Amino acid sequence: MTFAPDSPVGSAPAVAVVVVAAGSGTRLGRPEPKAFVPLVDRTLLEWAIDGVLALAEPVQVVLVVPADQAETAHRLVSVTAGAASAYVTVVAGGASRQESVAAGLAALGDAVDTVLVHDAARCLTPVDQLARVLDATRASGAGVIPGLPVSDTIKRRDASGEVRATVDRSELVAVQTPQGFPRAELVAAYARAAADGIEYTDDAALFAAAGGSVRVVEGDARAFKITTPWDLHRAEQLVAPERAWTAAPRTGVGVDVHAFDPAEPLWLAGLHWPGEVGLSGHSDGDAVAHAICDALLSAAGLGDIGGLFGTADPALEGAHGDVFLRRTADLLRAEGYEIGNVAVQVLSNRPKVGPRRAEAEAVLGGALGAPVSVAATTTDGLGFPGEGRGLTAIATALVLPAGRRVPPK
């Protein structure tokens, strides 16, 4: 994929992250390739993508996967990355890790000058480690690898198993990913390794063999590699408490109040009410639709209708309630939420909602793609709804964050 300045995702990224996810993962004892093994409520690959997309600047993400998993990878990307999918390229890997990385490098955009090579199996790597490697690579112009001090005593043995020496561990580090490199030098190093027919244990070794300088920055214990069932269990223990609350249903409340305006037609609950006094507002004044939007946004923690669809937007002048409902539903789904249901109560002397309740529920539910129930009551003459000066709508909504963990078929 080549990014152009006028592409829909903006200017071409200068950084790429090649995520290697083509391994078989036989030591996990699973039928699917390792990157597609579930970790709680999503695959290792999805966790890895999330970490990369959390970087502060846009980057090109190149996923290197088994050829027969490319379609599955595209589906996972569409769910996990949403609108950021435009930054993601999926390519087929090779017979070895080195061949897979080479395939990823071949897919880089023209503007990329810095490359991070990352293992999907290190899917819980915190974003600050990716940022640390990226910053150090740019600042030094060298290869940069994250590493952890070795805490165990290290012995050197011979072929028979007899210990020959104790190694000074103060000079040793356990290396992780991502590993960062200047793009041109890394591509050249890969070309040289291919010509020599030599396989290296990691990208830093390949880079150093071609004459490149490699530096170490601080690693993170959370960036451990998932290789065995024990590693997967460890990852589950780290993730499960964090996911417990985010996977739970969430509720929100929305309230909207509009005054009556005899100069306007009445639009309420997505319906036109001929012969009724309308409501004032920048749009059509549909207090029911607006309260529903606020309830949904509240449940998802995404702000409110005023902040997202303010009166400064001329495109929304006179817009009907279904426009706001559809935009809100699209926003929630893009952020990974599914709408469970919505209930709304109208406080007003008029119009009489009961005769058109089913019609209103069908229109509102159709705009949201979720069940909506509508009810109405009066305030016994109290307050401005009771005095006939306007009406109030109160909505509650249920959203389900866990819905985003199911890839589209």
NORURLIN-V780223 format. One line per field, one symbol per residue. phi: phi as a letter, one per 20 degrees, with the letter a starting at -180 (. if undefined). psi: psi as a letter, one per 40 degrees, with the letter a starting at -180 (. if undefined). burial: 1 if it has 24 or more other ideal C-beta (glycine too) atoms within 12 Angstrom, else 0. Layout:
phi->???
psi->???
burial->???
This chain:
phi->.dedgeffenfffeccdeeecdffmfffmdfeggfdffcmdbegffgffgfffegfdfcfddedcggedfffffffffffelffgfedddceedfcfffffgffffefffefcccddceffefegffffffffffffffemdfccebdgeeefddddefenffdadefffedceeccfddbfgffffffffffffemdddfbfffffffenfecdddfebffefeecdgffffgffffegffegefefgcdbccccccefcgedfedblmdedgnefedfqfeemfffffffgffffffemdnbfffecfffeffefmfegfffffffffffffenddeeacccdddafbfffgfdgffffffffffembfcdccbbddlmemfffemerbccccccdccffffedffe
psi->hhhideieeaihieiihhhhfeidfdeefidiideehihceiidddddddddeeidihihhhhhiideeddddddddddddbdedeehhhihiadidddddddddeeiidehehhhhihdefeehiddddddddddddddeiihiiiiihdihhihiadeehhdihihedeiihiaiihiihdddddddddddddefhhididddddddeeihhihihahdefihhdiddddddddddddddedddeiiiiihhhihiiiheeiihhhfeihgieihaiiidaeegdddddddddddddefeaiddddgieehdeeheiiddddddddddddddefiihciihhhhhidiihdddeddddddddddddfihhihiiiiffeiidddefeaiihhiiihigdedeehii.
burial->1010000000011011111111111001000111111111111111111111111001111111110011011011111111011111111111001111111111111001111111111111111011111101100001111111000000000000000000000000011111111110111011001100000101110111010101111011011111100011001100100000011001111111111100011111111010011111111111111111111111110101100110000001001111111111101110111111111111111110100110011011101101011111010000001000111111111111101110000
